[in-house]
Amino acid sequence: MKRRWKGRARGTLGTRGAAAGPDPEGLALGNPGFPSNRAGACPKQPNPRLLPPPEMPLQVSDYTWQQTKTSVFISVPLRGVSVRDADVFCTENYLKVNFPPFLFEVFLCAPIDDENSKAKIGNDTIIFTLYKKEVAMWETLSLSGVDKEMMQRIREKSILQAQERAKEATEAKAAARREDQKYALNVMMQIEEEERKKIEDMKENERMKATKELEAWKECQRKAEEQERIHREEKFCEQEKQIEEERKKLKHKSHTRISASRNLAIKATKVFKRRNSENIFLEKLKENSIPAPRSVGSIKINFTPRVFPTALRESQVAEEEEWLHKQAEARRALNTNIPELSDLKEEEKNPEWLKDKGNKLFATENYLAAINAYNLAIRLNNKIPLLYLNRAACHLKLKNLHKAIEDSSKALELLTPPVADNANGRMKAHIRRGTAFCQLELYVEGLQDYEAALKIDPSNEIVQNDAEKIRNIIQGTELKS
């Protein structure tokens, strides 16, 4: 392979080659303007009349060389020629440097390792470091007794070897490039397949979640309708019982009155027989003035229910007043059309009670039930930020990432103005929304929320570590892209 060095540089000789001794063609013989054939001799000033024609190169013979058992060092002067014009060619047994109008070539007496050999160009000098293939000391640098025909054969052979090696290297490079392209194509296809599968899995999961939520909603509606129907039937039965009882009472009263009138008639007859006709009407009026006997029956008494369900001996006035205030707020926000409230007790319709219930369900990892409790509490009172914040935590556990982002944003809207009392809630909202963004691979948005949380609590080491991990992920993604 042919190697070229132009300019001030250091490189390795990438081909195998050989070299000949100084002035191998004997161009300097008989010419008083050239030095002797001994390597390293100091050249004399050439006679201009004896120089070859301008189109022929000037053979350089004033080089120097040294050797060890493993290496050969050759120093060739450039004679004031620009280093950009230097052209180096090297194989196992041949070394040539062409820097017009000068030419230096050597037919080496033993093969060298041209792959590892080096050339350094600079300071008007080319220094070659050639590594021997066999460890030995050379008697001469160039072959002896080489004629022009042998030189031409060596040159042609070296050129053919360099061309073959260049062709092999080109083919190997092309094959390697094809393999790299094939590998890159396979990797891209695999990545696209994984992304497609991931998207399909996400779609399937969302479809299954939507189906389950729809089925749960239908089941809740069915249960609500069933409860409403049972409630209506019970109410109808109670009304029928009340009507029947009223009928019985009226019938009993009518029987009592008839029996009372019969008794009065019998008594009046007896009195009439006993007394004379003058006192008949007087006695009859007296009998009529006596009231009838009381009828037998039951009286239903309705007591006013106590508002606070705790026993009086256990009640505390401050707690009772606070509870009554919260109950009043809940009643004002209460929607009487909510079917889920029909079977709840009075204290269970309080948003604070539902929030505590959701927290207990969250602690037992029953996230769906906790979400239902928070949903009902939000329907009763949608101005409590902790309800949205806790529901966002449940959605994170269930991988409902978009819903977690919505609830966290709603909690941040309600946690205004930013004061010290709601700092903990605002930090949790930023962290949960940032976590949801990161799980959606939206790392820039997630980092913004983590940095907002660090502004609230700069000394939190856990949040600092998580933010640093997100920064590393973003930097790695940008480097890969």
URMOSUL-V334981 format. One record per residue. N is the residue number from 1. RES is the residue in one letter. PHI is phi in whole degrees, -180 to 180 (NA if undefined). Layout:
N,RES,PHI + N,RES,PHI
This chain:
1,M,NA + 2,K,-89 + 3,R,-116 + 4,R,-122 + 5,W,-120 + 6,K,-128 + 7,G,92 + 8,R,-83 + 9,A,-156 + 10,R,-126 + 11,G,-157 + 12,T,-103 + 13,L,-83 + 14,G,-89 + 15,T,-133 + 16,R,-87 + 17,G,-165 + 18,A,-134 + 19,A,-138 + 20,A,-109 + 21,G,-71 + 22,P,-66 + 23,D,51 + 24,P,-66 + 25,E,-90 + 26,G,71 + 27,L,-67 + 28,A,-88 + 29,L,-68 + 30,G,74 + 31,N,-105 + 32,P,-66 + 33,G,-79 + 34,F,-104 + 35,P,-75 + 36,S,-72 + 37,N,-75 + 38,R,-69 + 39,A,-67 + 40,G,91 + 41,A,-71 + 42,C,-78 + 43,P,-76 + 44,K,-94 + 45,Q,-68 + 46,P,-71 + 47,N,-83 + 48,P,-58 + 49,R,-71 + 50,L,-99 + 51,L,-71 + 52,P,-70 + 53,P,-60 + 54,P,-61 + 55,E,-75 + 56,M,-91 + 57,P,-72 + 58,L,-91 + 59,Q,-74 + 60,V,-88 + 61,S,-123 + 62,D,-92 + 63,Y,-89 + 64,T,-128 + 65,W,-146 + 66,Q,-136 + 67,Q,-149 + 68,T,-123 + 69,K,-69 + 70,T,-117 + 71,S,-140 + 72,V,-131 + 73,F,-118 + 74,I,-121 + 75,S,-118 + 76,V,-118 + 77,P,-75 + 78,L,-91 + 79,R,59 + 80,G,78 + 81,V,-82 + 82,S,-64 + 83,V,-68 + 84,R,-68 + 85,D,-94 + 86,A,-77 + 87,D,-127 + 88,V,-111 + 89,F,-134 + 90,C,-144 + 91,T,-131 + 92,E,-61 + 93,N,-121 + 94,Y,-143 + 95,L,-137 + 96,K,-137 + 97,V,-129 + 98,N,-114 + 99,F,-136 + 100,P,-48 + 101,P,-91 + 102,F,-105 + 103,L,-141 + 104,F,-129 + 105,E,-143 + 106,V,-138 + 107,F,-99 + 108,L,-64 + 109,C,-79 + 110,A,-146 + 111,P,-69 + 112,I,-124 + 113,D,-94 + 114,D,-71 + 115,E,-68 + 116,N,-100 + 117,S,-70 + 118,K,-131 + 119,A,-139 + 120,K,-123 + 121,I,-111 + 122,G,166 + 123,N,58 + 124,D,59 + 125,T,-147 + 126,I,-112 + 127,I,-113 + 128,F,-100 + 129,T,-119 + 130,L,-105 + 131,Y,-102 + 132,K,-73 + 133,K,-78 + 134,E,-118 + 135,V,-79 + 136,A,-170 + 137,M,-97 + 138,W,-85 + 139,E,-74 + 140,T,-135 + 141,L,-79 + 142,S,-112 + 143,L,-67 + 144,S,-104 + 145,G,72 + 146,V,-99 + 147,D,-93 + 148,K,-67 + 149,E,-66 + 150,M,-63 + 151,M,-60 + 152,Q,-65 + 153,R,-64 + 154,I,-64 + 155,R,-61 + 156,E,-64 + 157,K,-63 + 158,S,-65 + 159,I,-64 + 160,L,-62 + 161,Q,-61 + 162,A,-64 + 163,Q,-66 + 164,E,-62 + 165,R,-66 + 166,A,-64 + 167,K,-65 + 168,E,-63 + 169,A,-65 + 170,T,-63 + 171,E,-65 + 172,A,-64 + 173,K,-66 + 174,A,-65 + 175,A,-63 + 176,A,-64 + 177,R,-64 + 178,R,-64 + 179,E,-64 + 180,D,-64 + 181,Q,-64 + 182,K,-64 + 183,Y,-64 + 184,A,-62 + 185,L,-64 + 186,N,-64 + 187,V,-64 + 188,M,-64 + 189,M,-64 + 190,Q,-65 + 191,I,-64 + 192,E,-64 + 193,E,-65 + 194,E,-64 + 195,E,-64 + 196,R,-63 + 197,K,-65 + 198,K,-63 + 199,I,-65 + 200,E,-63 + 201,D,-64 + 202,M,-64 + 203,K,-63 + 204,E,-65 + 205,N,-64 + 206,E,-64 + 207,R,-64 + 208,M,-64 + 209,K,-65 + 210,A,-64 + 211,T,-65 + 212,K,-64 + 213,E,-63 + 214,L,-65 + 215,E,-64 + 216,A,-65 + 217,W,-64 + 218,K,-62 + 219,E,-65 + 220,C,-63 + 221,Q,-63 + 222,R,-64 + 223,K,-64 + 224,A,-64 + 225,E,-64 + 226,E,-65 + 227,Q,-63 + 228,E,-65 + 229,R,-65 + 230,I,-64 + 231,H,-63 + 232,R,-64 + 233,E,-65 + 234,E,-63 + 235,K,-64 + 236,F,-65 + 237,C,-64 + 238,E,-63 + 239,Q,-63 + 240,E,-64 + 241,K,-63 + 242,Q,-63 + 243,I,-63 + 244,E,-66 + 245,E,-65 + 246,E,-63 + 247,R,-64 + 248,K,-62 + 249,K,-63 + 250,L,-63 + 251,K,-66 + 252,H,-64 + 253,K,-63 + 254,S,-64 + 255,H,-64 + 256,T,-64 + 257,R,-65 + 258,I,-64 + 259,S,-66 + 260,A,-67 + 261,S,-66 + 262,R,-67 + 263,N,-63 + 264,L,-64 + 265,A,-65 + 266,I,-65 + 267,K,-64 + 268,A,-63 + 269,T,-67 + 270,K,-64 + 271,V,-66 + 272,F,-63 + 273,K,-72 + 274,R,-76 + 275,R,-104 + 276,N,-81 + 277,S,-72 + 278,E,-72 + 279,N,-99 + 280,I,-63 + 281,F,-68 + 282,L,-65 + 283,E,-65 + 284,K,-67 + 285,L,-65 + 286,K,-64 + 287,E,-64 + 288,N,-69 + 289,S,-74 + 290,I,-76 + 291,P,-69 + 292,A,-73 + 293,P,-64 + 294,R,-69 + 295,S,-82 + 296,V,-80 + 297,G,-172 + 298,S,-119 + 299,I,-108 + 300,K,-91 + 301,I,-110 + 302,N,-108 + 303,F,-97 + 304,T,-71 + 305,P,-69 + 306,R,-75 + 307,V,-70 + 308,F,-87 + 309,P,-74 + 310,T,-78 + 311,A,-62 + 312,L,-63 + 313,R,-70 + 314,E,-102 + 315,S,-80 + 316,Q,-124 + 317,V,-65 + 318,A,-65 + 319,E,-64 + 320,E,-65 + 321,E,-66 + 322,E,-64 + 323,W,-65 + 324,L,-64 + 325,H,-65 + 326,K,-66 + 327,Q,-64 + 328,A,-64 + 329,E,-64 + 330,A,-65 + 331,R,-67 + 332,R,-67 + 333,A,-88 + 334,L,-72 + 335,N,-101 + 336,T,-69 + 337,N,-88 + 338,I,-77 + 339,P,-70 + 340,E,-68 + 341,L,-90 + 342,S,-67 + 343,D,-105 + 344,L,-99 + 345,K,-74 + 346,E,-64 + 347,E,-73 + 348,E,-78 + 349,K,-91 + 350,N,-92 + 351,P,-59 + 352,E,-67 + 353,W,-66 + 354,L,-67 + 355,K,-64 + 356,D,-63 + 357,K,-64 + 358,G,-63 + 359,N,-63 + 360,K,-66 + 361,L,-66 + 362,F,-64 + 363,A,-65 + 364,T,-91 + 365,E,64 + 366,N,-95 + 367,Y,-71 + 368,L,-65 + 369,A,-65 + 370,A,-63 + 371,I,-63 + 372,N,-62 + 373,A,-64 + 374,Y,-66 + 375,N,-60 + 376,L,-66 + 377,A,-66 + 378,I,-68 + 379,R,-67 + 380,L,-78 + 381,N,-150 + 382,N,-96 + 383,K,-113 + 384,I,-101 + 385,P,-67 + 386,L,-65 + 387,L,-64 + 388,Y,-67 + 389,L,-65 + 390,N,-70 + 391,R,-67 + 392,A,-62 + 393,A,-63 + 394,C,-64 + 395,H,-65 + 396,L,-63 + 397,K,-64 + 398,L,-91 + 399,K,64 + 400,N,-86 + 401,L,-69 + 402,H,-65 + 403,K,-67 + 404,A,-63 + 405,I,-65 + 406,E,-63 + 407,D,-66 + 408,S,-65 + 409,S,-65 + 410,K,-64 + 411,A,-63 + 412,L,-66 + 413,E,-65 + 414,L,-79 + 415,L,-85 + 416,T,-128 + 417,P,-74 + 418,P,-71 + 419,V,-124 + 420,A,-67 + 421,D,-68 + 422,N,-106 + 423,A,-64 + 424,N,-63 + 425,G,-65 + 426,R,-64 + 427,M,-65 + 428,K,-62 + 429,A,-63 + 430,H,-64 + 431,I,-66 + 432,R,-69 + 433,R,-69 + 434,G,-63 + 435,T,-64 + 436,A,-64 + 437,F,-62 + 438,C,-65 + 439,Q,-69 + 440,L,-88 + 441,E,64 + 442,L,-99 + 443,Y,-71 + 444,V,-66 + 445,E,-65 + 446,G,-63 + 447,L,-64 + 448,Q,-62 + 449,D,-67 + 450,Y,-65 + 451,E,-67 + 452,A,-65 + 453,A,-66 + 454,L,-68 + 455,K,-65 + 456,I,-76 + 457,D,-134 + 458,P,-66 + 459,S,-90 + 460,N,-78 + 461,E,-70 + 462,I,-63 + 463,V,-66 + 464,Q,-62 + 465,N,-64 + 466,D,-63 + 467,A,-64 + 468,E,-65 + 469,K,-62 + 470,I,-65 + 471,R,-62 + 472,N,-63 + 473,I,-64 + 474,I,-64 + 475,Q,-65 + 476,G,-64 + 477,T,-65 + 478,E,-67 + 479,L,-66 + 480,K,-65 + 481,S,-69
